[in-house]
């Protein structure tokens, strides 16, 4: 999963704790190190991994998978 910064998206680099991403329109933040967040992202990535099992480096935009 990849979380790229954008106009309405912040990826922690200094002001928040490590692993934090923030969606600005609704000011929702997620810590990517929390177990529940990891489980949700792995569950979302599983179909892509089974679709392309031979691909070793698959990058998927993680933002759509956060509620």
C-alpha positions as CSV (number, residue, x, y, z in Angstrom):
1,X,0.0,0.0,0.0
2,X,1.2,3.5,-0.8
3,X,0.0,6.7,0.8
4,X,1.2,9.6,-1.3
5,X,0.6,13.2,0.0
6,X,-1.7,15.3,-2.0
7,X,-3.9,18.4,-1.8
8,X,-6.3,16.8,0.7
9,X,-3.9,14.3,2.2
10,X,-1.0,14.6,4.7
11,X,1.6,11.9,5.3
12,X,3.3,12.4,8.7
13,X,6.8,13.6,8.5
14,X,7.2,15.7,11.7
15,X,4.1,17.3,13.2
16,X,2.2,14.0,13.9
17,X,3.5,10.7,15.4
18,X,5.2,8.3,13.0
19,X,2.9,6.3,10.8
20,X,0.1,8.9,10.8
21,X,-1.8,9.8,7.6
22,X,-4.5,12.5,7.6
23,X,-7.4,13.0,5.2
24,X,-8.2,16.8,5.3
25,X,-11.7,17.1,4.0
26,X,-13.1,15.4,7.2
27,X,-9.8,15.6,9.2
28,X,-9.8,11.9,9.8
29,X,-6.4,10.5,10.8
30,X,-5.1,7.0,10.9
31,X,-1.9,5.5,12.4
32,X,-0.6,2.9,10.1
33,X,1.1,1.1,13.0
34,X,-2.1,0.3,14.8
35,X,-3.1,-3.4,14.4
36,X,-6.7,-2.6,13.3
37,X,-5.5,-0.4,10.5
38,X,-3.0,-3.0,9.4
39,X,-5.7,-5.7,9.4
40,X,-8.0,-3.5,7.3
41,X,-5.3,-2.7,4.7
42,X,-4.1,-6.3,4.5
43,X,-7.7,-7.4,3.9
44,X,-8.1,-4.8,1.2
45,X,-4.8,-5.9,-0.5
46,X,-5.5,-9.6,-0.4
47,X,-7.7,-9.7,-3.6
48,X,-5.0,-7.8,-5.5
49,X,-2.4,-10.2,-4.3
50,X,-4.4,-13.2,-5.4
51,X,-5.2,-11.7,-8.8
52,X,-1.5,-11.1,-9.6
53,X,0.4,-13.8,-7.6
54,X,3.5,-13.6,-9.7
55,X,4.0,-9.9,-9.2
56,X,6.7,-9.3,-6.6
57,X,6.3,-5.5,-6.2
58,X,2.7,-4.4,-6.4
59,X,1.9,-0.8,-5.4
60,X,-1.7,-0.1,-4.5
61,X,-3.1,3.3,-3.5
62,X,-4.1,2.9,0.1
63,X,-6.3,6.0,0.5
64,X,-9.5,4.5,-0.9
65,X,-9.3,1.6,1.6
66,X,-9.6,3.9,4.7
67,X,-13.2,4.5,5.7
